Every structure is written in C-alpha cells, then in structure tokens.
Amino acid sequence: QVQLVESGGGLVQAGGSLRLSCTASGRTFSNYAMGWFRQAPGKEREFVGAISWSGRTTYYADSVKGRFTISRDNAKNTRYLQMNSLKPEDTAVYYCAIRSSTSIPTRDENEYDFWGQGTQVTVSS
C-alpha cells in the first residue's frame, strides 16, 4: 500500500506564495510520475501540473503556467508544488497523485492510481 501525505496548504493573500509538499511512503518503488490536481467548491477536479521521475519533463495547466513550479527530491520520495503570485481563483483543495506504471507524466487523472488526502489552499483577495 502507498500513502501520499500532502502538507503546506493554508490561507494566503493574493499575490502571496505557498509551497505544497507530497511525500510517498509505504510500498517503495521508483520511476513513477507525479501529478498535482485541484478541486474548487462546486467544480470538477482539474489538472494543475505533473513531473516525470527524472524531473526533465513537466506539464502545467495554462492557468498556472509561469506561476507554479513542480520539483522533486527522489531521495526523500517527495514532490513539491511551488505556487507564486497566487490568485483567489487558485483557492481549492490540492491533491497529489502517483502514476506508478510509468515515469511519464500525463494530464489525465484517470492514469494516476494513488492519491493523497488533499490540502486546502485559500487565497484571499
């Protein structure tokens, strides 16, 4: 079994920054891809960004491109989502997820098989 634990969420003013962390534990494996998704109240969950195991490949949603950055520390089995220039519309529960079958990231949430519990990010105007 794999557990993903997110941390780093909170309340921030517009224009501020937060860094989310996602640490995997339990069954150990490597060469996975990790994605970040978010779900705002009353909306469907949407793709935020994803990173390959090597870190050489990253994808971002257009809405966060240039403001959010994903990085990884494989030794710690941890991925980070650095969020800068936050906007009220970034308010959501943020989830990390692992695509264990391959190191290639994807925007398709159905390709991810392990999910974290989510962490709330609230951006005030």
Secondary structure, DSSP 8 states (H G I E B T S, - for coil): -EEEEEE--EEEETT--EEEEEEEEES---S-EEEEEEE-TTS--EEEEEE-SSSS-EEE-TTTTTTEEEEEEGGGTEEEEEE-S--GGG-EEEEEEEETT-S---S-GGG--EE---EEEEEE-
